[in-house]
Amino acid sequence: MTALLENVPIFAGLDSDALHLLLEHTKEEEHPEGGLIVREGEKSNSMFVIASGKVRVCKNFGAPEEIELATLGPKEFFGEMCIVDTLPRCATIQAREPSTVFSISSMAFYRLYKTMPAQHSILVLNIARDLSRRLRNLDALFAARH
């Protein structure tokens, strides 16, 4: 499992002690094709790393105005916004095929902050960089449609 986290961009630069601390608060989950992993609007305190399979990220799931924002695969992640804020989920995540994901509780990030603040800072900077990258991609998609 440590090898999986080491290859996920937001964990880049974290040392093995920090990765092990995060792993102490990690749970493996199996989701069948079509299964919902998280729902838009629900409250949650975990982020997820995809070990295998593919998931789709959508807004307004099941409604006529449903929009698919992205498809994510192994070594990618979602739900990191709940680590930064405490707002409800902003999208629904559905397994596109049988998928294994690892959920990491926000408590892990709090413990990292309390015990290894420098490592926590690296993680927060990595999350900010990835959120910026995703926002730029969505801006480009929006501009292409209007």
C-alpha positions, 0 to 999 in steps of 0.5 A, a space after each residue: 500500500 505504501 507503494 501506491 501512495 508513493 505514486 500518487 501526485 499529492 503524496 509526492 515528497 512525503 517521507 515514509 513516516 508520514 506515509 505510514 501515519 496516513 496508512 494507519 487511517 486507511 480502509 480498503 473498499 471494493 465497489 462493483 461496476 455502477 456502484 456509487 462511492 460518494 454522492 454529491 451533497 453528502 457530508 464526509 471526511 475521507 478522501 480516496 485513492 484508486 488502486 484499480 478500476 475506473 470511476 466517473 466524476 459527475 454533477 447532478 447525477 441521474 438528472 437530465 442535466 447530469 454532467 460528467 466532469 472526469 474519468 479517473 483511474 489507478 493512482 488517481 484520487 478524489 475527495 481531497 476537497 474535504 481535507 481542505 474544507 468541511 462542505 458537503 461533497 460537490 460531485 458524485 463518484 460512480 465506479 465505471 468498472 469494478 474498482 478498489 479504492 482506499 479511503 483516508 480519513 481526515 483524522 489522518 491529515 489532522 494527526 499528520 499536522 499535529 505530529 509532522 507539520 513540515 510533512 503536512 505542509 508538503 501535502 497541503 501544497 500538493 493538494 493546492 497544486 492539483 486543485 489548481 490543475 483541475 480548475 484550469 482543466 474545467 476552465 478550458 472545458 467551459 470555455 470550449 463550450 461557450 
